[in-house]
Amino acid sequence: MKVLMQSVDMICCTNRDGVITPIKFRISDEKEENRIVKIDRILDRKEEKLAGNRMLVFTVQSIIRGRECRFEMKYEFSTCKWFLYKI
């Protein structure tokens, strides 16, 4: 997997218990074109601390250009930002 750590725009859902579920995100490529990726399946959800900074890490699966892809998304609690971490 390739490490990107690129900031993305995310649409997510939060239930009554505060559990966050990512639904789809928008990412800009090198040509500044926006691509929307729908998350089909959440394979794993865990919390980690990186240099004292709490983050939620999601291993997810989507179909991109007809191929099934796995990647990791990170949610940073302190800034409320989403990142595409690995693809």
C-alpha positions in Angstrom: 0.0 0.0 0.0 1.2 3.5 -0.9 1.1 6.1 1.9 -0.5 9.4 0.8 -1.9 11.2 3.9 -3.9 13.5 1.6 -6.7 15.6 3.1 -10.2 14.8 1.6 -13.8 16.1 1.9 -15.9 13.4 3.6 -19.6 12.6 4.1 -20.1 10.5 7.2 -22.9 9.5 9.5 -22.8 9.5 13.3 -25.3 7.4 15.3 -26.7 8.3 18.8 -23.8 6.6 20.5 -21.3 8.8 18.6 -20.0 6.0 16.3 -18.7 7.6 13.1 -19.3 5.8 9.8 -17.7 7.1 6.6 -20.0 7.0 3.5 -18.2 8.7 0.6 -15.4 11.2 0.0 -14.1 13.7 -2.6 -10.5 13.8 -3.6 -8.6 16.1 -6.0 -6.0 14.6 -8.3 -2.9 16.2 -9.9 -5.0 17.9 -12.6 -7.2 19.4 -9.8 -10.1 17.3 -11.0 -12.5 16.1 -8.2 -13.3 12.4 -8.0 -16.0 11.1 -5.7 -15.4 7.6 -4.2 -18.3 5.7 -2.4 -17.2 3.5 0.4 -18.8 0.1 -0.1 -17.5 -1.8 3.0 -15.8 -1.0 6.3 -13.4 -3.8 7.0 -11.8 -2.6 10.2 -12.2 0.3 12.7 -9.6 1.2 15.3 -8.2 4.1 17.3 -4.6 5.1 17.5 -2.4 7.8 18.9 0.3 9.3 16.7 2.6 11.6 18.6 -0.1 12.1 21.2 -2.8 12.9 18.6 -5.9 10.6 18.7 -7.1 9.3 15.3 -9.7 6.9 14.1 -8.4 4.5 11.4 -10.8 2.9 9.0 -9.8 0.1 6.6 -12.3 0.3 3.8 -13.1 -1.2 0.4 -14.5 0.4 -2.7 -14.8 -0.3 -6.4 -12.8 2.3 -8.4 -12.8 2.1 -12.2 -14.2 -1.5 -12.1 -11.5 -2.7 -9.6 -12.0 -3.6 -6.0 -9.6 -1.4 -3.9 -8.7 -1.4 -0.2 -7.5 1.7 1.5 -7.1 3.4 4.9 -8.9 6.6 6.0 -7.9 8.5 9.1 -10.1 10.9 11.1 -8.2 13.3 13.3 -10.1 14.2 16.5 -8.3 17.5 17.3 -8.9 19.1 13.9 -11.9 17.1 12.8 -10.2 16.4 9.4 -10.3 13.3 7.2 -7.3 11.9 5.4 -6.8 9.3 2.7 -3.8 7.6 4.4 -3.0 4.5 2.3 -4.1 3.2 -1.0 
